[in-house]
């Protein structure tokens, strides 16, 4: 069962009184102060939130809002990549600025005071907390305020005290805090305090000995009251897993892990019903040296392609296959060992296709959906198995014959004969082909073609159906 260790008024309330005295009304004004014993309970030392003396948070930086020509000055913590946390910190500062305007008679209200500073409450590998302290005043006076911001990087969400304390223990925490509030604060507004506790908005952190600390800002618990904090002893079993992480981040801080890099933006989708699309394809790889060099060429040109790979090669070069997929290209099935499938029985054909499929899946996590039979050889038996195994058969409409001529000039000339909807056949196992590809791409684009993968060109292809292009 939770227990309230003690309840104290924070000495920070004194700062507001001093500031008010410094900007008091016109000379000659008189003030009557009631005896302290009749208006407030005995003064007690403030409950301390444990804050970090040293902040070791990668990608932490601050932004400053204000200048010496105004009474607005806010220094705010920001962590690169943690936008939800950063936006909440900025929203709290914006609320302070709004409160500073106040309501005034006349046309020119006095300049509002806004001063916001911060401290780190805790830092763990996947959790971080900040305390934002503010002095806010629309005129001569100023109110001291505190807001806490806790962020769970693992779940990518902001936290309240209710996230830190297990559900069955929450009502006990609320009632204990309200009991101490009635005892320590004159004319305590317990209903407002209850609302704040139930909404999850009080300041929340931990003391140096690991007890939960909940706090209220000035005037949140009673008119004229100072900032008030309560220290609550919550057993380990009544803290949630994220509550235990927050306490550990306070008592034994560790660097927050950098935010993961955002995924690269997806390239705009091509509509081959409107654009003049052609697909360049490469067979028989991947191969040592040539395929990696080809991928560099395609990446530099931002040109997608389709690779019909052999299972034996996929088995030998899984990292190259993984890069093919990571670079945005398509992978197709070209059999295990490049036999003429029409000369095999159904069982052997099935084995050629499925062994290659498994090798591709193991290397890339992707299941291919397009099949190019070696030599373009197919018959009704091959068509039926392709349909059963879920493959569309992709042949070609332009054969560059790079496998025979090994001439970059002839390869470019052959590819230039493409028309809208063409599928161009090349082989990434030949160095001369890789040499020709930059000029092939340039030539096709000069003629107004958009380069796409086979599946982008075909759209919704059907298993067992043969495609030579889209004419």
C-alpha positions as CSV (number, residue, x, y, z in Angstrom):
1,X,0.0,0.0,0.0
2,X,1.3,3.4,-0.9
3,X,2.1,5.8,2.0
4,X,2.7,9.5,2.1
5,X,6.0,10.2,3.7
6,X,5.6,14.0,4.1
7,X,4.0,17.0,2.5
8,X,5.8,20.4,2.3
9,X,5.5,23.8,0.6
10,X,8.2,24.4,-2.0
11,X,10.4,27.3,-1.2
12,X,10.2,28.4,-4.8
13,X,7.0,30.2,-3.9
14,X,9.3,32.8,-2.2
15,X,10.6,33.8,-5.6
16,X,7.2,35.0,-6.7
17,X,6.8,37.1,-3.5
18,X,10.2,38.7,-4.0
19,X,9.4,39.5,-7.6
20,X,6.1,41.0,-6.7
21,X,7.8,43.3,-4.1
22,X,10.3,44.4,-6.7
23,X,7.6,45.6,-9.1
24,X,5.1,46.9,-6.5
25,X,2.5,49.6,-7.1
26,X,2.9,53.4,-6.9
27,X,4.8,55.0,-4.1
28,X,2.6,55.6,-1.1
29,X,0.4,52.5,-1.6
30,X,-0.1,50.7,1.6
31,X,-0.5,46.9,2.2
32,X,-1.9,45.1,5.2
33,X,-0.4,41.7,5.9
34,X,-2.2,39.3,8.3
35,X,-0.1,37.6,10.9
36,X,1.6,34.5,9.3
37,X,0.2,32.2,12.0
38,X,-3.4,33.1,10.9
39,X,-2.9,32.6,7.1
40,X,-0.5,29.7,6.6
41,X,0.7,26.6,8.3
42,X,4.2,26.5,9.7
43,X,6.9,26.8,7.1
44,X,8.6,23.5,6.2
45,X,11.5,22.7,3.9
46,X,10.5,22.0,0.3
47,X,10.2,18.5,-1.1
48,X,13.0,18.1,-3.6
49,X,12.7,16.5,-7.0
50,X,15.9,14.7,-8.0
51,X,17.3,16.3,-11.1
52,X,20.4,15.3,-13.0
53,X,23.6,17.4,-12.4
54,X,25.1,16.2,-15.6
55,X,23.0,15.7,-18.8
56,X,24.4,13.0,-21.1
57,X,21.8,12.8,-23.8
58,X,23.0,12.4,-27.4
59,X,21.5,14.8,-29.9
60,X,20.3,17.1,-27.1
61,X,20.3,20.8,-27.9
62,X,18.4,23.9,-26.7
63,X,16.4,26.5,-28.5
64,X,16.1,30.0,-27.1
65,X,13.0,32.2,-27.5
66,X,13.5,35.8,-26.5
67,X,16.0,38.6,-26.5
68,X,17.2,41.4,-24.2
69,X,14.6,43.8,-25.6
70,X,11.7,42.0,-24.0
71,X,10.7,40.2,-20.8
72,X,10.3,37.0,-22.7
73,X,13.1,34.5,-22.3
74,X,12.7,30.8,-22.6
75,X,15.4,28.1,-23.0
76,X,13.9,24.8,-24.1
77,X,15.5,21.3,-24.4
78,X,15.1,19.5,-27.7
79,X,16.3,16.1,-28.8
80,X,16.8,15.4,-32.5
81,X,14.4,12.8,-33.8
82,X,12.0,12.9,-30.8
83,X,9.4,15.1,-32.3
84,X,6.5,14.2,-29.9
85,X,8.7,15.2,-26.9
86,X,9.9,18.3,-28.6
87,X,6.4,19.5,-29.5
88,X,5.2,19.0,-26.0
89,X,8.0,21.1,-24.6
90,X,7.3,23.9,-27.1
91,X,3.6,23.7,-26.3
92,X,4.3,24.2,-22.5
93,X,6.3,27.3,-23.3
94,X,3.6,28.6,-25.6
95,X,1.0,28.2,-22.8
96,X,3.3,30.3,-20.5
97,X,3.5,33.0,-23.1
98,X,-0.3,33.1,-23.5
99,X,-0.8,33.4,-19.7
100,X,1.6,36.4,-19.7
101,X,-0.8,38.6,-21.7
102,X,-3.5,38.6,-19.0
103,X,-6.5,41.0,-19.1
104,X,-5.9,44.7,-18.7
105,X,-7.9,47.9,-18.9
106,X,-6.8,50.4,-21.5
107,X,-5.3,49.9,-24.9
108,X,-1.7,49.1,-23.9
109,X,-1.3,46.4,-21.4
110,X,2.0,46.3,-19.6
111,X,4.7,43.9,-21.0
112,X,4.2,40.4,-19.8
113,X,7.0,38.5,-18.1
114,X,7.8,35.0,-19.3
115,X,10.9,33.2,-18.1
116,X,11.2,29.4,-18.7
117,X,14.1,27.2,-17.8
118,X,14.6,23.4,-17.6
119,X,16.3,20.6,-15.8
120,X,16.6,16.9,-16.7
121,X,14.6,14.7,-14.3
122,X,15.9,11.4,-15.7
123,X,17.5,9.7,-18.7
124,X,17.6,6.0,-19.7
125,X,18.2,4.2,-22.9
126,X,14.5,4.5,-23.8
127,X,13.0,7.0,-21.5
128,X,13.7,10.7,-20.6
129,X,12.1,13.3,-18.4
130,X,12.4,17.1,-18.1
131,X,11.2,19.7,-15.5
132,X,10.2,23.0,-17.0
133,X,10.1,25.9,-14.5
134,X,8.5,29.2,-15.3
135,X,8.0,32.7,-14.0
136,X,4.9,34.2,-15.7
137,X,3.1,37.5,-15.1
138,X,0.9,39.7,-17.1
139,X,1.9,42.8,-15.2
140,X,3.5,43.6,-11.8
141,X,3.2,40.2,-10.3
142,X,4.6,36.8,-11.4
143,X,3.5,33.3,-10.8
144,X,5.9,30.4,-10.3
145,X,5.0,27.3,-12.3
146,X,6.3,23.8,-12.9
147,X,5.5,21.3,-15.6
148,X,7.1,17.9,-16.2
149,X,7.5,16.0,-19.4
150,X,8.2,12.3,-19.5
151,X,8.6,10.5,-22.8
152,X,8.7,6.7,-23.4
153,X,10.9,6.3,-26.5
154,X,10.1,2.6,-26.7
155,X,6.3,3.1,-27.0
156,X,6.8,6.6,-28.6
157,X,4.4,8.3,-26.3
158,X,4.2,10.9,-23.5
159,X,3.7,9.7,-19.9
160,X,1.7,10.9,-17.0
161,X,1.9,9.8,-13.3
162,X,-0.9,7.3,-13.9
163,X,1.4,5.6,-16.4
164,X,4.0,5.1,-13.7
165,X,1.7,3.8,-10.9
166,X,-0.3,0.5,-11.2
167,X,-4.0,1.0,-11.5
168,X,-5.1,-0.5,-8.1
169,X,-2.7,1.8,-6.3
170,X,-3.7,5.0,-8.0
171,X,-6.8,5.8,-5.9
172,X,-4.7,5.4,-2.7
173,X,-2.1,7.9,-4.0
174,X,-4.8,10.4,-4.8
175,X,-6.5,10.1,-1.4
176,X,-3.3,10.3,0.5
177,X,-2.2,13.5,-1.4
178,X,-5.6,15.1,-0.8
179,X,-5.4,14.3,2.9
180,X,-2.1,16.0,3.2
181,X,-3.3,18.9,1.1
182,X,-6.2,19.6,3.5
183,X,-3.8,19.5,6.4
184,X,-1.1,21.7,5.0
185,X,-2.9,24.2,2.7
186,X,-5.3,26.8,4.1
187,X,-8.6,26.9,2.1
188,X,-7.3,24.0,0.0
189,X,-9.3,23.5,-3.2
190,X,-9.3,19.7,-3.0
191,X,-11.7,19.2,-5.9
192,X,-9.5,21.1,-8.3
193,X,-6.5,19.1,-7.0
194,X,-8.5,15.9,-7.5
195,X,-9.3,16.9,-11.1
196,X,-5.6,17.6,-11.8
197,X,-4.6,14.3,-10.3
198,X,-7.3,12.4,-12.2
199,X,-6.3,14.0,-15.5
200,X,-2.7,13.1,-15.0
201,X,-1.3,16.6,-15.2
202,X,0.6,17.3,-11.9
203,X,4.3,17.5,-11.9
204,X,5.8,14.1,-11.5
205,X,9.3,12.9,-10.7
206,X,11.2,11.0,-8.0
207,X,13.1,12.1,-4.9
208,X,16.7,11.2,-4.2
209,X,15.6,8.1,-2.3
210,X,13.3,6.9,-5.1
211,X,9.9,8.0,-3.8
212,X,7.3,9.3,-6.3
213,X,6.9,13.1,-6.1
214,X,3.7,14.8,-7.3
215,X,3.4,18.6,-7.4
216,X,1.0,21.5,-8.1
217,X,1.8,24.9,-9.3
218,X,0.9,28.2,-7.6
219,X,-2.8,28.9,-7.2
220,X,-3.7,25.3,-8.4
221,X,-4.5,24.1,-4.9
222,X,-5.7,27.4,-3.2
223,X,-5.8,31.1,-4.0
224,X,-2.4,32.6,-3.1
225,X,-0.8,29.2,-2.4
226,X,2.8,28.5,-3.3
227,X,4.1,25.6,-5.4
228,X,3.4,22.5,-3.5
229,X,4.9,19.0,-3.8
230,X,4.1,15.7,-2.1
231,X,6.4,12.8,-1.7
232,X,4.7,9.4,-1.9
233,X,6.3,6.0,-1.1
234,X,5.2,3.6,-3.7
235,X,6.4,0.0,-3.4
236,X,8.2,-1.6,-6.4
237,X,5.2,-3.9,-6.9
238,X,2.9,-0.9,-7.3
239,X,5.0,0.8,-10.0
240,X,4.4,-0.2,-13.5
241,X,7.3,-1.4,-15.7
242,X,7.6,2.0,-17.2
243,X,7.4,3.5,-13.7
244,X,10.4,1.4,-12.7
245,X,12.2,2.5,-15.8
246,X,11.5,6.2,-15.0
247,X,12.8,5.8,-11.4
248,X,15.9,4.0,-12.6
249,X,16.5,6.8,-15.1
250,X,16.3,9.2,-12.2
251,X,18.5,7.4,-9.7
252,X,21.0,5.8,-12.2
253,X,20.8,7.8,-15.4
254,X,22.1,6.5,-18.7
255,X,22.4,8.1,-22.1
256,X,19.1,8.1,-24.1
257,X,19.5,6.1,-27.3
258,X,19.5,8.3,-30.4
259,X,16.2,8.3,-32.3
260,X,16.1,5.9,-35.2
261,X,16.7,7.5,-38.6
262,X,13.5,8.2,-40.4
263,X,12.9,5.9,-43.4
264,X,13.8,7.4,-46.8
265,X,10.9,9.0,-48.5
266,X,9.2,6.6,-50.9
267,X,9.7,7.6,-54.6
268,X,6.6,8.9,-56.3
269,X,4.6,6.1,-57.8
270,X,4.6,5.8,-61.6
271,X,1.4,5.3,-63.5
272,X,2.4,3.4,-66.7
273,X,-1.1,4.0,-68.1
274,X,-0.1,7.6,-68.4
275,X,3.7,7.5,-68.6
276,X,5.8,5.9,-71.3
277,X,7.4,3.1,-69.3
278,X,10.0,0.5,-70.2
279,X,11.6,-2.1,-67.9
280,X,15.3,-3.0,-68.0
281,X,16.0,-6.5,-66.7
282,X,19.2,-8.5,-65.9
283,X,19.5,-12.3,-65.9
284,X,21.9,-15.0,-64.4
285,X,23.3,-13.0,-61.5
286,X,24.2,-11.9,-59.0
287,X,27.9,-12.2,-59.9
288,X,31.1,-11.3,-58.1
289,X,32.1,-7.7,-58.9
290,X,29.8,-6.9,-61.8
291,X,26.5,-6.9,-60.0
292,X,27.7,-4.7,-57.2
293,X,29.2,-2.3,-59.8
294,X,25.9,-2.3,-61.7
295,X,24.0,-1.4,-58.5
296,X,26.3,1.6,-58.0
297,X,25.5,2.7,-61.6
298,X,21.7,2.3,-61.1
299,X,21.9,4.1,-57.7
300,X,23.7,7.0,-59.3
301,X,21.2,7.2,-62.1
302,X,18.2,6.6,-59.8
303,X,17.1,3.9,-62.2
304,X,15.0,0.9,-61.0
305,X,15.5,-2.5,-62.6
306,X,14.5,-6.1,-62.3
307,X,17.0,-8.9,-61.5
308,X,16.1,-12.5,-62.5
309,X,18.5,-14.4,-60.2
310,X,19.7,-18.0,-60.2
311,X,19.3,-19.9,-57.0
312,X,23.0,-21.0,-57.0
313,X,24.1,-17.4,-57.2
314,X,21.6,-16.2,-54.6
315,X,23.0,-18.8,-52.3
316,X,26.6,-17.6,-52.9
317,X,25.9,-13.8,-52.7
318,X,23.0,-13.2,-50.2
319,X,24.3,-9.7,-49.3
320,X,24.2,-8.6,-52.9
321,X,20.6,-9.8,-53.1
322,X,19.8,-7.9,-49.9
323,X,21.2,-4.7,-51.5
324,X,19.2,-5.2,-54.6
325,X,16.0,-5.1,-52.6
326,X,17.2,-2.3,-50.3
327,X,18.0,-0.2,-53.3
328,X,14.4,-0.5,-54.5
329,X,14.8,-3.0,-57.4
330,X,12.7,-6.1,-58.0
331,X,14.0,-9.7,-57.8
332,X,12.6,-12.4,-60.0
333,X,13.1,-16.2,-60.1
334,X,15.3,-17.6,-62.9
335,X,15.5,-21.2,-61.7
336,X,18.2,-22.9,-59.6
337,X,20.8,-23.8,-62.2
338,X,19.6,-22.5,-65.6
339,X,18.3,-25.7,-67.2
340,X,15.8,-25.8,-70.1
341,X,12.7,-26.4,-68.0
342,X,10.8,-27.9,-70.9
343,X,13.2,-30.9,-70.8
344,X,12.5,-31.6,-67.1
345,X,9.6,-33.5,-65.5
346,X,7.1,-31.6,-63.3
347,X,8.8,-32.6,-60.1
348,X,12.2,-31.4,-61.2
349,X,10.8,-28.1,-62.5
350,X,9.1,-27.5,-59.2
351,X,12.3,-28.2,-57.3
352,X,14.2,-25.7,-59.6
353,X,11.7,-22.9,-58.8
354,X,11.1,-23.6,-55.1
355,X,14.8,-24.0,-54.1
356,X,15.5,-20.6,-55.7
357,X,12.5,-19.0,-54.1
358,X,13.7,-20.2,-50.6
359,X,17.2,-18.8,-51.3
360,X,15.7,-15.4,-52.3
361,X,13.5,-15.3,-49.2
362,X,16.3,-16.2,-46.9
363,X,18.5,-13.5,-48.3
364,X,15.9,-10.7,-48.6
365,X,12.7,-11.6,-46.8
366,X,10.9,-11.1,-50.1
367,X,9.0,-13.8,-52.0
368,X,9.3,-13.3,-55.8
369,X,6.2,-13.3,-57.9
370,X,7.7,-13.2,-61.4
371,X,9.5,-16.1,-63.2
372,X,11.7,-16.0,-66.2
373,X,12.3,-19.5,-67.6
374,X,15.9,-19.9,-68.7
375,X,16.4,-19.4,-72.5
376,X,12.7,-18.2,-72.5
377,X,11.8,-21.9,-72.9
378,X,8.3,-22.7,-71.7
379,X,5.4,-25.0,-72.6
380,X,2.1,-26.0,-71.1
381,X,3.7,-28.0,-68.4
382,X,5.9,-25.0,-67.3
383,X,2.9,-22.6,-67.6
384,X,0.8,-24.9,-65.3
385,X,3.4,-25.1,-62.7
386,X,4.0,-21.3,-62.8
387,X,0.3,-20.8,-62.2
388,X,0.2,-23.3,-59.4
389,X,3.2,-21.7,-57.6
390,X,1.9,-18.2,-58.1
391,X,4.3,-16.9,-60.7
392,X,3.7,-14.7,-63.8
393,X,6.1,-15.7,-66.6
394,X,8.1,-12.7,-67.8
395,X,9.9,-12.9,-71.1
396,X,11.2,-9.9,-73.1
397,X,10.6,-7.8,-76.2
398,X,14.1,-6.5,-76.7
399,X,17.1,-8.8,-76.6
400,X,20.3,-6.8,-76.5
401,X,22.3,-10.1,-77.2
402,X,25.0,-8.8,-74.8
403,X,25.7,-12.5,-74.1
404,X,26.9,-12.9,-77.7
405,X,28.4,-9.5,-78.8
406,X,30.0,-8.2,-75.6
407,X,29.9,-4.8,-77.2
408,X,28.7,-1.8,-75.2
409,X,28.0,0.1,-78.5
410,X,25.8,-2.8,-79.8
411,X,24.1,-3.2,-76.5
412,X,23.1,0.5,-76.4
413,X,21.9,0.4,-80.0
414,X,19.7,-2.6,-79.3
415,X,18.2,-1.1,-76.2
416,X,17.5,2.1,-78.1
417,X,15.0,0.2,-80.2
418,X,12.6,0.0,-77.2
419,X,9.1,1.4,-77.4
420,X,6.6,2.1,-74.8
421,X,5.9,-1.1,-72.8
422,X,9.1,-2.8,-73.8
423,X,11.0,-5.3,-71.5
424,X,14.7,-5.2,-72.3
425,X,16.9,-8.2,-71.6
426,X,20.5,-7.9,-70.4
427,X,22.8,-9.9,-68.2
428,X,24.6,-8.5,-65.1
429,X,27.3,-11.2,-65.3
430,X,29.1,-9.4,-68.2
431,X,31.4,-6.4,-67.5
432,X,30.7,-5.0,-71.0
433,X,27.0,-4.9,-70.1
434,X,27.6,-2.9,-66.9
435,X,29.8,-0.6,-69.0
436,X,26.9,0.0,-71.4
437,X,24.2,0.6,-68.8
438,X,24.8,4.4,-68.2
439,X,24.4,5.1,-71.9
440,X,21.4,2.8,-72.1
441,X,19.7,4.7,-69.3
442,X,20.6,8.1,-70.9
443,X,19.4,7.0,-74.3
444,X,16.0,5.7,-73.0
445,X,15.4,8.8,-71.0
446,X,16.3,11.1,-73.8
447,X,13.6,9.4,-75.8
448,X,11.1,10.2,-73.1
449,X,10.9,6.8,-71.4
450,X,10.3,6.3,-67.7
451,X,12.3,3.4,-66.2
452,X,10.3,1.0,-64.0
453,X,10.4,-2.5,-62.6
454,X,8.7,-5.3,-64.4
455,X,5.8,-5.4,-61.9
456,X,5.3,-1.7,-62.1
457,X,5.1,-2.0,-65.9
458,X,2.7,-4.9,-65.9
459,X,0.5,-3.8,-63.0
460,X,-1.7,-6.6,-61.8
461,X,0.0,-9.6,-63.4
462,X,-1.6,-13.1,-63.3
463,X,0.1,-16.3,-62.3
464,X,0.7,-18.6,-65.3
465,X,0.2,-15.9,-67.8
466,X,3.1,-14.9,-70.2
467,X,4.3,-11.3,-70.6
468,X,6.6,-10.0,-73.3
469,X,5.8,-6.4,-72.6
470,X,2.7,-4.2,-72.7
471,X,1.7,-3.2,-76.2
